[in-house]
Amino acid sequence: MEIVKHGEEAITFILKGFNNGIANSLRRIILSEIPILSIDVVQVYQNDSLLDDEFIAHRLGMVVLDSSAIYSGKLNRDTKITFTLDVTCDSYETIDVTVDMIKSDNSHVKCLYPDTILTRLFKGQTLKLLASAKIGVGKDHAKWSSVCGIGMEPIEEGTKISFESTGALAPKEIVRLGLDLLNVNLFKLQPSL
């Protein structure tokens, strides 16, 4: 494998010595099988905003959570993380309810992209809710995908794969986890050949 371009959120690499079928398997694993954290259940106690409860819950599900604690041994599959949000607009100025206003009960898990706006509140409006996050994979729901998009291109040297991370995990970590999962899947397949 040769890394062609690497940044904080994106990576391009060439997979050498494997056919396009194996490269496509790696692409599909990266897209849908790498476990990350996402808000899954939302209980709204009060929502005076202009957005429906379901819309707020959907926006919370798409909030990117730092998932590195899963791979450092600080979280496991059964760990549930609880988030609270309790905001009231007391002024005549409209306030933006942003991701940085969400409080986590677990110091190892934080919301990324803190300036992301969930909704806006006007004077006298309140948004109060409880949410929980769990570990999941992209094949169950897009909110658990570790990448925004991934492309694959056969080239003379092998297969070029490019993707942009959601930010939940570093791109190199996603590649490493993808290769590990590919190896496990091929090992499981081997006895049936």
C-alpha positions as CSV (number, residue, x, y, z in Angstrom):
1,M,0.0,0.0,0.0
2,E,1.2,3.5,-0.9
3,I,-0.2,6.6,0.6
4,V,-0.4,9.3,-2.1
5,K,-2.1,12.1,-0.1
6,H,-3.0,12.4,3.5
7,G,-4.6,15.1,5.6
8,E,-6.6,15.5,8.8
9,E,-9.9,14.4,7.2
10,A,-9.0,12.8,3.9
11,I,-6.7,10.2,2.4
12,T,-5.8,8.8,-1.0
13,F,-3.8,5.5,-1.2
14,I,-2.9,2.9,-3.8
15,L,-3.6,-0.7,-2.9
16,K,-1.0,-2.8,-4.8
17,G,-0.8,-6.5,-5.4
18,F,-4.6,-7.2,-5.1
19,N,-7.3,-7.4,-7.7
20,N,-10.2,-5.0,-7.9
21,G,-12.5,-7.4,-6.1
22,I,-10.4,-7.3,-2.9
23,A,-10.0,-3.5,-3.3
24,N,-13.8,-3.1,-3.6
25,S,-14.3,-5.3,-0.5
26,L,-12.0,-3.0,1.4
27,R,-14.0,0.0,0.1
28,R,-17.2,-1.5,1.2
29,I,-15.8,-2.4,4.7
30,I,-14.5,1.2,5.2
31,L,-18.0,2.5,4.2
32,S,-20.2,0.2,6.2
33,E,-18.4,-2.0,8.8
34,I,-16.2,0.2,11.0
35,P,-17.9,0.7,14.3
36,I,-18.3,4.3,15.5
37,L,-20.5,6.2,18.0
38,S,-23.6,8.0,17.1
39,I,-26.6,9.4,19.0
40,D,-29.4,6.8,18.6
41,V,-32.2,7.5,21.0
42,V,-33.6,11.0,21.8
43,Q,-36.1,11.8,24.5
44,V,-37.5,15.4,24.1
45,Y,-38.9,16.9,27.3
46,Q,-39.6,20.4,25.9
47,N,-39.2,21.7,22.4
48,D,-40.6,25.2,21.7
49,S,-38.3,25.7,18.6
50,L,-39.7,25.9,15.1
51,L,-38.4,22.4,14.3
52,D,-40.4,19.2,15.1
53,D,-39.0,16.7,17.7
54,E,-38.3,14.2,14.9
55,F,-36.3,16.8,13.0
56,I,-34.2,17.6,16.1
57,A,-33.7,13.9,16.8
58,H,-32.5,13.4,13.2
59,R,-30.1,16.3,13.4
60,L,-28.7,14.9,16.7
61,G,-28.2,11.5,15.1
62,M,-26.0,13.2,12.5
63,V,-23.8,15.0,15.1
64,V,-20.3,13.6,14.7
65,L,-18.9,12.1,17.9
66,D,-15.2,11.4,18.6
67,S,-15.1,7.6,18.4
68,S,-11.4,7.1,19.1
69,A,-12.2,5.9,22.7
70,I,-13.6,2.7,21.2
71,Y,-10.2,1.7,19.9
72,S,-8.2,2.9,22.9
73,G,-10.1,0.5,25.2
74,K,-12.1,3.2,27.1
75,L,-15.4,2.1,25.6
76,N,-16.9,-1.2,24.6
77,R,-19.9,-2.4,22.6
78,D,-22.2,-2.2,25.7
79,T,-21.3,1.3,26.7
80,K,-24.1,3.8,26.5
81,I,-23.3,7.5,26.6
82,T,-25.9,10.0,27.7
83,F,-26.1,13.5,26.5
84,T,-28.2,16.4,27.8
85,L,-29.3,19.6,26.2
86,D,-31.2,22.3,28.2
87,V,-31.3,25.7,26.6
88,T,-33.7,28.6,27.1
89,C,-33.7,31.9,25.3
90,D,-34.1,34.7,27.9
91,S,-33.2,37.6,25.7
92,Y,-34.8,39.4,22.8
93,E,-31.9,38.3,20.6
94,T,-32.4,35.0,18.8
95,I,-29.9,32.3,20.0
96,D,-28.4,29.5,18.0
97,V,-28.5,26.1,19.7
98,T,-25.2,24.6,18.8
99,V,-23.5,21.2,19.2
100,D,-21.1,22.7,21.9
101,M,-24.2,23.1,24.2
102,I,-24.6,19.3,24.3
103,K,-23.2,17.9,27.6
104,S,-21.9,14.3,27.7
105,D,-21.8,12.1,30.8
106,N,-18.6,10.5,29.5
107,S,-15.3,12.5,29.5
108,H,-13.9,10.3,26.7
109,V,-16.7,11.2,24.2
110,K,-17.1,14.7,22.9
111,C,-19.2,16.2,20.1
112,L,-17.1,17.4,17.1
113,Y,-17.7,20.4,15.0
114,P,-19.0,22.5,18.0
115,D,-20.3,25.4,15.9
116,T,-22.9,23.2,14.1
117,I,-26.3,24.8,14.6
118,L,-29.1,22.4,15.6
119,T,-31.9,25.0,15.8
120,R,-32.6,28.6,16.8
121,L,-34.6,29.8,19.8
122,F,-36.5,33.0,20.2
123,K,-37.4,34.8,23.5
124,G,-39.2,32.4,25.9
125,Q,-38.5,29.3,23.9
126,T,-36.8,26.2,25.4
127,L,-35.2,23.0,24.1
128,K,-34.7,20.3,26.7
129,L,-33.8,16.8,25.9
130,L,-31.9,13.6,26.8
131,A,-30.1,11.6,24.2
132,S,-28.0,8.4,24.2
133,A,-25.3,7.2,21.9
134,K,-24.2,3.7,21.1
135,I,-21.7,2.0,18.9
136,G,-23.0,1.0,15.5
137,V,-21.9,0.4,11.9
138,G,-22.8,2.1,8.6
139,K,-24.6,-0.8,7.1
140,D,-27.2,-0.3,9.9
141,H,-27.6,3.4,9.3
142,A,-25.6,6.2,7.6
143,K,-25.1,8.0,10.9
144,W,-22.7,5.2,11.9
145,S,-20.6,5.5,8.7
146,S,-17.0,6.6,9.4
147,V,-16.6,8.2,6.0
148,C,-18.6,10.9,4.0
149,G,-17.8,9.3,0.7
150,I,-15.3,6.9,-0.8
151,G,-14.1,6.4,-4.3
152,M,-12.2,3.7,-6.1
153,E,-10.3,3.8,-9.4
154,P,-8.4,1.0,-11.1
155,I,-5.0,2.3,-12.2
156,E,-1.9,0.8,-13.7
157,E,-0.1,0.5,-10.3
158,G,-3.1,-1.1,-8.5
159,T,-6.3,0.4,-7.2
160,K,-6.5,4.0,-6.0
161,I,-8.9,4.5,-3.1
162,S,-9.8,8.0,-1.8
163,F,-12.2,9.0,1.0
164,E,-13.0,11.8,3.4
165,S,-13.5,10.9,7.1
166,T,-16.5,12.3,9.0
167,G,-14.1,13.2,11.7
168,A,-15.1,10.4,14.1
169,L,-11.8,8.7,13.4
170,A,-8.6,9.7,11.7
171,P,-8.2,8.6,8.1
172,K,-5.2,6.4,8.7
173,E,-7.0,4.7,11.6
174,I,-10.0,4.0,9.3
175,V,-7.6,2.4,6.7
176,R,-6.0,0.3,9.4
177,L,-9.3,-0.9,10.8
178,G,-10.6,-1.6,7.3
179,L,-7.6,-3.7,6.5
180,D,-7.9,-5.6,9.8
181,L,-11.6,-6.3,9.1
182,L,-10.8,-7.4,5.5
183,N,-8.2,-9.8,6.9
184,V,-10.8,-11.2,9.4
185,N,-13.4,-11.6,6.7
186,L,-11.0,-13.4,4.3
187,F,-9.8,-15.7,7.1
188,K,-13.5,-16.6,7.8
189,L,-14.0,-17.3,4.1
190,Q,-10.8,-19.4,3.6
191,P,-12.2,-22.7,5.1
192,S,-15.1,-22.8,2.6
193,L,-12.7,-22.6,-0.4
